[in-house]
Amino acid sequence: EPTRMDRRSEATTVSGKAAWLIETDISVAEPGLPFPGDRVVVVVVPDGVDWGFFFGAAPIGDVGLNQVLDRTVVDLRAD
């Protein structure tokens, strides 16, 4: 049974536009997996009648991939 541990759920901005960011760890207790689950980041940017949406995930404990995810979130743009 997967478990979720919320890290943050907060207002932010993307390219100066209001946005919402949710970050959570989703863990699974599955024998043989090389990692305990995924760190997931979702960013939603309302833009008039449309919405921008970003979803990113990296294995919990994988420092390199989590750094890539962090840089990607910081570099998000909404035009």
Secondary structure, DSSP 8 states (H G I E B T S, - for coil): --EEEEEEEEEEEETTEEEEEEEEEEE---TT-SSSEEEEEEEEEEETTEEEEEEEEEETT-HHHHHHHHHHHHT----
